[in-house]
Amino acid sequence: MITSVWPGSLYPLAIFQCFFITVLFIAIDWTEGYSVPVAWLPRLWPVLSGQRRGQCLAAIRYTPYLESQLGPRKKVSTSDPLISHGRHFGRTVFALCNYPSLLTNGILRLEQMEDTLLEDFSAEERREHRVFEQLLDSYPGLLERLQNGSEEEILHVGELIGKGAAGARGDDTKMLKSAILDWISPKGAAIQPPLHRNSKIDRGFNHELTGSLLCPAGLDWSDTQTRENLRSGELSVCGDQWPIFLFAHHTYDTEDPWCGLLRSRLLAYKHIFTSPSSVDKEPKATRSGNARLHGMNSVTIASIAYVATQVRFAISSSSVFSRTDTTTDSETFYHSLLDLFEDPDESKEVEELLTWWNRQVFPTSSAAKRSVSTNSALSKIRLKRLAAKQAADSNRVSS
C-alpha cells in the first residue's frame, strides 16, 4: 500500500489499481449509456480510502487510454431551464434585479390586489409588478409553481433566474471589455496612448479617447477645466447624465435631445444578440446567437438600455460591474433609460427608435416596418384605395 503523499507524478501501482477496479464496471456502465470514467467513481468510493480517492481521480484524469478506447466524454447538462430563461430575461426585460425579492413581492402583491388596485401602489412597486407579470407570461407554468410551492421553493426559483441573468451579464461584460477597443479605435490608426485589453484602469476619464466618449452630453470635453474636473472627481457624474457616445456621430442637439439618441454605432446590439461577427457585416458564426436561441425576432426597449449600460461600463475605468457601484452608477443609468422609454408622453419617439433598431438587427421582421417602395404595384394599390376613400368621405360630407 502507498501511504506517502504524492509528489508531482502518479505511482504506477495506484494507476494499475484504479484501472483494474474501474475496468470491472466497463460492461455495466457502457450498456447504461455512460462513457465518462467519472461516472464509475461512486462505485469505487467504498473500495478506496480517502487518499486513494484523490489518487483515483488523478489516475483516471491522466489515463487517456481509457477515453481513447471508450470515446469522448459526454457532457451532462445540469442547467435548470430557469437559468437559461434568466439569461434572456435579464438581457431583454429587466437586468438589474433581485429576483428572489421580485417573486416574493409579486406573489404577495397578487394577494393584496384582490382588495387593492395596482394604481394605488407606488411607481416603483408598479414597475416591479409589471416585470413580475412579464416573467410569468414568458415562462408557462411558473405562476402555478410559485403559488403551489413553499417559501423556499419561491426563493430557489428566484435564485435560478438570478443566476442566469447574472451569468449572462458577466459573460457580456467580459466579452465587451476587449471588443470595445476595436470599435472606438480611430479608422486606420491605433489608439494613442494604447489601452490595455485586460485592464481598465487607464480607461474612463483617465484617457483622452474614452473620456471624450463618456463626457456627459451638454459638457465640453475640449474645455481644459471641464476635463480636469471630470478626471479629479470634482465634477461628479450621476447615472442620469447620459454620455455623448449614446448619440449618433457623438453629437448632442440641445434643442432636440431625441435627435440621434441611442442610435450610436458603438451600441453594438448585434454583438450580444446575434453574433460578434455580425456587428459590421453578415454573421459568420456557426452557432446560433442569443436572439435565435430564444426565438427573439424584435428589439425590446429594455434590451437597448441593457446594451447601452454594458457599453458604458466597458468604456469606464471600473473593473467590477456592480449594482451598488456609485462610481459608474450603472443602476441609475439603466433605470433612467427605462424611465424615458416607459413615459407615455415619449411613446412616439420610442416607437420610432424601436423601428430604427429593428431595421438594423431584424431587417426581415415585421417589426422593422419598412416603407413601401415608390412606384411599386403595392404602393399604387394603396394610393388608389386612399383616393377612393377620400372621395367617399368628401361625398358624405357634402350630402
Disulfide bonds with the S-S distance in Angstrom:
none
